[in-house]
Amino acid sequence: MKKLVLIFATLFLSSMLLKAQPPSYVVEFEVVDQLDSAIVGAHLIVSGTSIGTVTNNEGKATLICPIYSFVMVTMVGYLPETQYINGLCYYRIVLKEDKDLPDI
């Protein structure tokens, strides 16, 4: 009997945790530089998750993001940017060139 109660309690608590997850939705991104040129191969990662992707040859990418999360955008030669996901379905991110990048 104790095992049965323990199983039901575990299932109940698990279902409560699953319901606490914020909703996710499809978000489109466009990543460009300061001259409005598409940045190909920029990495987009939802902070605190393993959800991520890379921009295509037009500088565009699509992610399924939880609402009220942060997306980190990085590319070699540019300063990283963080975008707060607040419910919009499209974000245009402008990366600034990293002037302090050492010469190799």
C-alpha positions as a printed Julia matrix, in Angstrom:
104×3 Matrix{Float64}:
  0.0    0.0     0.0
  2.84   2.4     0.86
  4.44   1.72   -2.53
  1.21   2.53   -4.32
  0.83   5.85   -2.46
  4.46   6.69   -3.2
  3.97   5.97   -6.92
  0.85   8.15   -7.12
  2.56  10.96   -5.22
  5.54  10.81   -7.58
  3.3   10.88  -10.66
  1.31  13.8    -9.26
  4.42  15.85   -8.48
  5.91  15.06  -11.89
  2.77  16.25  -13.66
  2.84  19.49  -11.63
  6.45  20.14  -12.69
  5.61  19.53  -16.35
  2.75  22.02  -16.19
  5.09  24.65  -14.75
  7.09  24.8   -18.0
  6.61  28.06  -19.91
  5.05  27.71  -23.38
  7.37  27.43  -26.37
  6.8   28.76  -29.87
  8.58  29.14  -33.2
 10.74  32.26  -33.41
 12.49  33.53  -36.54
 15.78  35.42  -36.38
 17.71  37.51  -38.87
 21.34  38.21  -37.98
 23.14  41.05  -39.77
 26.21  43.2   -39.28
 26.31  46.99  -38.93
 26.36  47.38  -42.73
 23.12  45.35  -42.97
 24.88  42.34  -44.52
 23.69  38.87  -43.58
 25.95  36.97  -41.18
 26.24  33.36  -42.31
 27.05  30.72  -39.68
 26.2   32.71  -36.54
 25.33  30.48  -33.57
 22.05  30.97  -31.71
 21.57  29.15  -28.4
 18.71  29.38  -25.91
 20.43  30.1   -22.57
 20.28  27.25  -20.08
 19.24  24.66  -22.67
 20.73  22.58  -25.45
 18.43  24.23  -28.02
 20.42  25.92  -30.75
 20.96  26.44  -34.45
 23.13  28.25  -37.02
 22.1   30.99  -39.49
 21.74  30.05  -43.15
 23.25  31.79  -46.2
 20.72  34.64  -45.8
 21.55  35.16  -42.13
 18.23  33.65  -41.03
 17.43  30.96  -38.48
 14.41  29.47  -36.73
 14.25  28.19  -33.16
 11.57  26.82  -30.86
 12.03  29.04  -27.81
 10.35  29.12  -24.42
  8.73  32.49  -23.81
 10.66  34.76  -21.43
 13.98  33.12  -22.26
 17.26  34.52  -23.59
 18.96  33.65  -26.88
 22.71  34.17  -27.13
 24.0   35.0   -30.62
 27.72  34.55  -31.32
 30.01  34.68  -34.33
 33.8   34.81  -34.62
 34.92  38.39  -35.21
 31.79  39.91  -33.64
 30.73  40.81  -30.12
 28.1   38.43  -28.68
 24.52  39.64  -28.3
 21.77  38.4   -26.02
 18.13  38.74  -27.09
 15.25  38.53  -24.6
 12.36  36.48  -26.01
  9.21  38.29  -24.91
  6.52  36.9   -27.19
  7.41  38.28  -30.62
  7.83  35.84  -33.51
 10.62  37.73  -35.33
 13.84  39.32  -34.1
 16.46  41.19  -36.14
 19.82  41.1   -34.42
 22.68  43.41  -35.39
 26.12  42.14  -34.38
 28.92  44.65  -33.88
 32.43  43.93  -35.1
 34.92  43.03  -32.36
 37.63  45.68  -32.72
 39.77  44.1   -29.97
 40.2   40.78  -31.77
 43.95  39.98  -31.78
 45.76  39.49  -35.07
 47.09  36.02  -35.68
